[in-house]
Amino acid sequence: MANKGKQSSFVMQAGILAAAGLICKVIGILYRSPLAHVIGDEGNGYYSSAYEIYTIILLVSSYSIPSAISKVIAQQLALRRFRNARKIFHCALVYVVIVGGVASILTLLFANVLVGGNSAPVLRIFAPTIFLSGILGVLRGYFQAHGTMVPTSFSQILEQVLNAVVSILAAVLLMRMVAGQDDTTRAIYGASGSAIGTGAGVLIALLFMLFVLILNRPAIEKQVRRDKSGELLETGEVYRIIITMVTPIILSTFIYNCNSSLNLTIYTRIMEYVKGMSEADAYTQYGLFSGKAKQIANIPIALASAMSTAVIPGVSGSYARKDIKETNRKIATAMKTTMLLSIPSAVGLAVLAKPIVLLLYPQKASVDTVSWLLAGLSVSVVFYAISTITNGVLQGIGKVNLPVINAAIALVGQTAVLVLLLLFTDLGLHTLVIATVLYSFLMCILNGISVKKQLGYRQEYVKTFCIPIWASVIMGAAAFGVYYGLYRLLPVNVVCLAAALFIAVILYFVLIIKMGAVRERDLQALPKGKLIVRIARRCRLIP
């Protein structure tokens, strides 16, 4: 019963974070549509290219901090060394203030070197956000280590809401300031406004997390006073732990995510200097892939990211207690839950790509292109989901160097294919889709091999993969038929899409229960699990 309780709590926390991640992604997509309309495809291209470099700098300076800190502190909490946990938290704050400050200054000074000329002003506006994100990351990692994802989840939603509002308002106001100038100047100012929104979102999230910390301070101090372990780490030892843990995770996350920035550079340079395309056209085209198709494809990937975040402290704690059986049970739960959601999401994106794009990005000139890109990227959703979970597992058990090696191998492979396709074919943006799918597939395979080797983990396939795939294929066919059948009678995209999605969700829910992929206890472990079980019983899906 104890294991079931732990598993239920672990899935519940992951579900809370996943729900917040989905809400954030949906908000992101919803505001990106009017924003893209305001700043245009050229402005979207400049923003996307600056955002890619900003993300890489963020990865190096602070993005990996929550995962690393939650792992280190979770180990101390599992051993009931509360004073050490607090000391690690304080030292981590000092670390990110120094590293984040340096990264922000360097970004401000060398923006022209890091990104194309027209995107440099946008990147400079991102610079202060890098510093704030480091502090925010430590606070989120601290609460995640304590097994609660609620503060992180709420702060993410708050961040995204303010980001959406400020991005659109700032873009409109800045573009009005240069209303009489050429289109490129207006696009640069519009993209800069969107960057201001990102900073505003991070600032409000940071203020919220500081408020939560102040509220929890009495309980934390009480916990520390009860610490009878008698073992207090030296300050130098704490920094050594942080650096040795953070550095490999940074490298892994950097390589794992830098394929986007590398692909941006390779694509724009080859299209400009080999294919003869102008800089504005190259960035506009890339914006269709990164700023539209990839943004939509990233929505279901947020589920895997949430599960990975939730699995790290749990796996780290059980592994520190040398409970390999419990560690593998948590991995299996994380993998099964993620696949039950990622596989149907991928199929849904593939069969309903054009209706989804029409709803979110209705600019007629790019609808067909973005739809084909999204349909191709849908395959990578499952591969990224698996590799994200296994990445978190390897980090959780302290094998932080393995994801670095695996990511480097995958990056070399996808880069070679991308360059060859761009040089010797006319596939254009579709080469980016092929490279992205290849990269996610290689990471999926290599990380899976590493987890099996380190933990002796044996993956269950029928309930985790086979049943969800069959159920998703049936669901996808039904959704396709409902949408296009209804569209002939009532050609209103939003109505037909809503009907297709409603039928798809209901049908998939019924199929995975009837085909035996999930049982009552699996449903109970989900957020609002009791309600879901009651619904299933009323529908006679479970006894």
LUMDO-419581 format. One record per residue (C-alpha): residue in three letters; x, z, y. Coordinates in steps of 0.02 Angstrom, whole numbers, plus 32768, in hexadecimal, padded with zeros to 4 digits. Example, Ala and Ser with C-alpha at 12.3 -4.5 7.8 and 13.67 -1.06 7.14 Angstrom:
BEGIN
Ala826781867F1F
Ser82AC81657FCB
***
This chain:
BEGIN
Met800080008000
Ala809180238076
Asn80D57F748060
Lys802A7F298081
Gly801A7F92811D
Lys80C37F5A815C
Gln809B7EA78134
Ser7FF47EB3818D
Ser80457F008227
Phe80CF7E7D8228
Val80547DEC821D
Met7FE47E3E829F
Gln80727E4C831C
Ala80A87D9A82F7
Gly7FF47D63830E
Ile7FE97DB883B7
Leu80897D6383F0
Ala80527CBC83A7
Ala7FAA7CC783FF
Ala80037CE984A3
Gly807A7C598481
Leu7FE87BE48461
Ile7F8E7C1D84FE
Cys802D7BFF8561
Lys80457B538516
Val7F917B238539
Ile7FA07B6185ED
Gly80437B0085F9
Ile7FF27A6185BD
Leu7F587A76862A
Tyr7FBC7A8F86C9
Arg803B7A08869D
Ser7FB27985869F
Pro7F7F799E8756
Leu803579BE8782
Ala806979188734
His7FDF78C68799
Val802179168839
Ile80DB78F48824
Gly80CA785387BF
Asp812F78188729
Glu81CE780A8790
Gly81C078BD87D0
Asn819478F68720
Gly823378A286E3
Tyr82A078FB8764
Tyr824E79A2873C
Ser825F7988867F
Ser8317795A868C
Ala833F79F086FB
Tyr82D77A61868B
Glu83397A2885F1
Ile83DE7A5D8641
Tyr83917AFE8684
Thr83567B2685D3
Ile84057B0E858D
Ile84527B808611
Leu83C87BFE85EF
Leu83EF7BF58535
Val84A67C1C8555
Ser84897CA785D4
Ser83EB7D0285A2
Tyr836C7CA88533
Ser83B47CEE8492
Ile83B87D9F84D5
Pro830A7DD58495
Ser83327DA183E1
Ala83E07DEC83E3
Ile83AD7E8F8437
Ser83127EA683CA
Lys837E7E91832F
Val84057F0C8364
Ile838B7F8F83A4
Ala83187F7A830C
Gln83AA7FA6829B
Gln83C8804882FC
Leu830E807282FD
Ala830380558241
Leu838B80D9822C
Arg8334814982AF
Arg83C981428325
Phe8362814383C5
Arg83EF8170843C
Asn845480DB8401
Ala83BC806B8419
Arg83AB80A584CE
Lys8464808F84F0
Ile84637FDE84AA
Phe83CF7FB8851C
His842B7FF785B8
Cys84CB7F9A858D
Ala84687EFB856B
Leu84207F04861A
Val84CF7F0F8665
Tyr85057E7C85F7
Val84797E078630
Val848D7E3686E7
Ile85437DFE86E0
Val852B7D648671
Gly84887D2E86C4
Gly84D27D448771
Val85697CD88748
Ala84FC7C5286F6
Ser84887C4C878E
Ile85197C368808
Leu856C7BAF879E
Thr84C77B51878F
Leu84B17B56884B
Leu85627B17886C
Phe85707A9187E5
Ala84BF7A4A87DB
Asn84FD799C8809
Val8576799F8776
Leu84F879E186F8
Val84697966871A
Gly844578BE876C
Gly844A78B4882B
Asn838F78B3884A
Ser8372794687D3
Ala83FB79B5881F
Pro838D7A0288A9
Val830D7A328823
Leu83927A8487B8
Arg83D27AEB884D
Ile83247B358863
Phe83297B6C87AC
Ala83CC7BCF87CA
Pro83817C798800
Thr83057C71876E
Ile83987C7786F4
Phe83CD7D218737
Leu831D7D6A8730
Ser82FF7D268680
Gly83917D898639
Ile834A7E308671
Leu829D7DFD8636
Gly82E57DCD858C
Val83347E788571
Leu82917ED18599
Arg822F7E628521
Gly82B07E798498
Tyr82AA7F3684AC
Phe81EF7F40848E
Gln81F67EBF8401
Ala82747F2E83A8
His81F37FBA83AC
Gly817B7F49834E
Thr81037F2683DC
Met80EB7E75841D
Val805E7EA18497
Pro80CA7EB88535
Thr812A7E178510
Ser80897DB984EC
Phe802F7DF1858A
Ser80C97DD185F6
Gln80D77D2085B0
Ile80227CFA85DC
Leu80377D45868A
Glu80D67CDF86A2
Gln80847C3D8670
Val7FE87C5786DB
Leu804D7C758779
Asn80C27BE6874A
Ala802E7B6F873E
Val7FE07BA387E4
Val807F7BA7884B
Ser80C67B0787FE
Ile80317A9D8834
Leu801F7AEE88E0
Ala80DA7AE48906
Ala80E37A2F88CB
Val805179FC893A
Leu80957A5889D3
Leu81477A1689C0
Met810B796389A7
Arg80A179718A45
Met813E79A08AA4
Val818B78F68A7B
Ala80E978918A7B
Gly813678028AE0
Gln81D277F08A72
Asp81F2777C89DE
Asp81AA779D8930
Thr824E77DE88E7
Thr826278628970
Arg81AE789B8959
Ala81CA78A3889B
Ile8264791288B3
Tyr8205798A8925
Gly8173798F88AC
Ala81E579B9881A
Ser82377A418884
Gly818D7A9088A1
Ser81717A9987E6
Ala82197AF187D2
Ile81E47B738853
Gly814C7B9787E5
Thr81BC7BBC8750
Gly821D7C3D87B4
Ala817E7C8F87F6
Gly813D7CA28744
Val81DD7CF68706
Leu81DC7D6D879B
Ile812A7DAB877D
Ala814E7DC086C2
Leu81E97E2786EB
Leu81887E998760
Phe81057EB486D8
Met81867EE08653
Leu81DA7F5C86CA
Phe812F7FAC86E5
Val81167FBB8628
Leu81C380088615
Ile819A808C869A
Leu80F780B68640
Asn815180CC8599
Arg81E6812B85DD
Pro81A581DB85B4
Ala818481A984FE
Ile8230815884F0
Glu828681F38537
Lys8226826384BF
Gln825D81F4842E
Val831281FF8466
Arg830C82BD8472
Arg82D282C683BD
Asp8366825F8381
Lys83C982CD8308
Ser843B824482C4
Gly84D282888321
Glu852081DB832A
Leu8531819483DA
Leu858880ED83EC
Glu861580DA846A
Thr85F1806884FE
Gly867A7FF084C9
Glu86337FE9841A
Val85867FC2845E
Tyr85C87F3084C4
Arg86287EF3842D
Ile85877EF783C6
Ile85257E9D844E
Ile85A97E168467
Thr85C87DF883AE
Met850E7DEE838E
Val84D97D8F8429
Thr85647D0D8429
Pro853E7CBD837F
Ile84837CC283A4
Ile84A57C6E844C
Leu850E7BE983F8
Ser848A7BCD8372
Thr83FB7BC583EF
Phe84637B5A8464
Ile848B7AD883E0
Tyr83DC7AE88397
Asn838E7ABA843D
Cys84127A548498
Asn83E179B98437
Ser835C799D84BD
Ser83DB799E854B
Leu8456793884E7
Asn83CE78B984BE
Leu83A078B28577
Thr8453788A85A9
Ile846D780A851F
Tyr83C777B4853C
Thr83D377A685FA
Arg848B777285FA
Ile847676EA8576
Met83D676A985C3
Glu842976A3866F
Tyr84D776628647
Val84B875FD85A8
Lys840275C585B2
Gly840475AB8670
Met837276208699
Ser836C76758743
Glu838677328750
Ala82D3774C878C
Asp828B76E786FA
Ala82FA773E867A
Tyr82C577EB86B3
Thr821077B586C2
Gln82137777860E
Tyr8268781685D1
Gly81E3787B862C
Leu815E782A85BC
Phe81B8786C8522
Ser81F27917855F
Gly8172794085E5
Lys80D879058586
Ala80E778DF84CA
Lys8164796984A5
Gln810479E7850C
Ile806A79CC84A0
Ala80CE79D083FD
Asn811C7A768431
Ile80737ACE8431
Pro806A7AEF8374
Ile81257B10836F
Ala80FF7BA883DB
Leu80B07BF4833F
Ala81547BEB82E1
Ser81B57C2F8376
Ala813F7CC4837E
Met814F7CE382C3
Ser820D7CD582CF
Thr82117D53835E
Ala81A47DCA82FA
Val82057DB58258
Ile82B27DDF82A1
Pro829C7E9B82BD
Gly82397EAE821A
Val82B97E5181B1
Ser83487EA8820B
Gly82FE7F5481E9
Ser82DB7F38812F
Tyr83847EE38117
Ala83DB7F78816B
Arg83857FE780E9
Lys83C57F6F8062
Asp83127F49802C
Ile83287E927FFB
Lys827F7E8A7FA4
Glu82247EBE8043
Thr828F7E4680A9
Asn825F7DB3803A
Arg81A87DE8803E
Lys81AA7DE080FB
Ile81FC7D3580F7
Ala81787CF4807E
Thr80EB7D3A80EB
Ala81357CED8188
Met814F7C448135
Lys80A27C3D80E7
Thr80487C718186
Thr80AA7BF481EE
Met808C7B638176
Leu7FD17B88816B
Leu7FCA7B668226
Ser80587AE98243
Ile80287A6981BE
Pro7F747A4D81F9
Ser7FB37A4C82AD
Ala802D79C08283
Val7FA6795A822B
Gly7F2D797782BC
Leu7FAC793B833C
Ala7FCD789F82D4
Val7F19786782B8
Leu7ED7789B8363
Ala7F70787083CC
Lys7F1B77F68442
Pro7E8078628464
Ile7EF078F78488
Val7F5E789484FF
Leu7EC3784B8555
Leu7E8578FB8574
Leu7F28794685B2
Tyr7F8378B48603
Pro7F007830862C
Gln7F7677BE8690
Lys7F4377158646
Ala7FEE76C28657
Ser8041773C85DF
Val7FB577738568
Asp7FE176FD84D9
Thr809C771E84E3
Val808977DB84E7
Ser800A77D48459
Trp8082777983E5
Leu810F77F08415
Leu80A1788783F0
Ala806978428348
Gly811F782B8317
Leu815378D78354
Ser80C8792B82F0
Val813679208254
Ser81BA798C82A8
Val813C7A1982C3
Val81477A52820E
Phe82047A3D8204
Tyr82207A9D82A5
Ala81AA7B26826A
Ile820C7B4081C9
Ser82B67B38821D
Thr82807BB282A5
Ile82487C338224
Thr82E77C2281BD
Asn834F7C2A825C
Gly82FD7CD18285
Val831A7D1081D4
Leu83D37CE681D6
Gln83E67D3C827E
Gly83837DD2823E
Ile83F87DEF81AB
Gly84937DDC8217
Lys84C97D3181D8
Val84C97CEF8289
Asn85557C72826D
Leu84F67C0D81EB
Pro84717BC98263
Val85007B9582D7
Ile85527B2D824E
Asn84AD7AE48213
Ala84777AB682C4
Ala851F7A6482E7
Ile851379F9824A
Ala846079C68274
Leu8491799E8328
Val851F792B82F4
Gly84AC78CF827B
Gln841E78B382F6
Thr849578818383
Ala84E977FB831A
Val844077B282E9
Leu83FF77B8839D
Val8496775C83E5
Leu849176D5835F
Leu83D676B88374
Leu83E276AE8431
Leu84747635842C
Phe843A75C183A3
Thr837B75C683AB
Asp82F375B5842E
Leu8290764C83F4
Gly82A876A3849C
Leu824F774B84A4
His8227774583EB
Thr82E0776283C7
Leu82C978108413
Val823A7832839B
Ile82A477FD8305
Ala83367868833F
Thr82C67900835C
Val827578F382B0
Leu831E78DB825C
Tyr8368797282B5
Ser82D779E48286
Phe82DC79A881D1
Leu839879C981C0
Met83867A77820B
Cys82F67A9C8196
Ile835A7A6C80FA
Leu83FF7ABE812C
Asn83B17B638165
Gly83477B6980C6
Ile83E37B58805A
Ser84397BE380BD
Val83A87C5D80AB
Lys839D7C3E7FF0
Lys84587C597FDC
Gln845E7CFA8042
Leu83C17D518002
Gly839A7CFA7F5E
Tyr82F57CCB7FAF
Arg82857C5C7F45
Gln82017BFD7FA5
Glu814F7BF77F62
Tyr81117B437F78
Val805D7B327F3D
Lys80047BA97FB5
Thr80857B95803F
Phe80947AD78043
Cys802E7A767FC2
Ile7F807ABD7FE4
Pro7F937ABA80A3
Ile7FCE7A048099
Trp7F3A79CD802E
Ala7EBF7A2F8098
Ser7F0D79E68137
Val7F02793380F6
Ile7E47794A80D2
Met7E3179A08179
Gly7E8F791581D4
Ala7E25788C8186
Ala7D8678E981B5
Ala7DC179068268
Phe7DF1784E827B
Gly7D4978168238
Val7CE5788F82A4
Tyr7D4078608344
Tyr7D3B77A48335
Gly7C8E77A282E5
Leu7C46780D8370
Tyr7CA577AB83F5
Arg7C45770D83C5
Leu7BA2776783E9
Leu7BDB77D1847D
Pro7C7C779184CE
Val7CAC78348524
Asn7D5B786884ED
Val7D4F7924850C
Val7CA9793484AE
Cys7CE578CF8418
Leu7D8C792A8412
Ala7D3979D5841B
Ala7CC279A6838D
Ala7D5179638322
Leu7DBB79FF833D
Phe7D287A728318
Ile7D047A1A8273
Ala7DBD7A178249
Val7DD47AD38262
Ile7D397B0181FE
Leu7D627A898170
Tyr7E177AC38164
Phe7DE37B7A8165
Val7D6C7B5A80D4
Leu7DE97AF18072
Ile7E7C7B6A8077
Ile7E0C7BF8803A
Lys7DB57B947FB3
Met7E597B467F78
Gly7EA87BF47F6A
Ala7F2C7BEA7FF2
Val7EF27C8C8044
Arg7E9C7D278003
Glu7E3A7DB18057
Arg7ED47E1D8077
Asp7F2A7D8980CB
Leu7E967D768141
Gln7E937E318162
Ala7F487E2B819D
Leu7F1E7DB08229
Pro7EE97DE482D8
Lys7E2C7E0182D1
Gly7E407DFD8215
Lys7DA67E6781F2
Leu7D3A7DF08257
Ile7D827D5A81FC
Val7D5E7DAC8154
Arg7CAA7DD28187
Ile7C917D1D81B9
Ala7CDC7CE18115
Arg7C687D5480B2
Arg7BCD7D1C810F
Cys7BFD7C6980E9
Arg7C187C9D8033
Leu7CCC7C638035
Ile7D087D087FEC
Pro7CA87D867F80
***
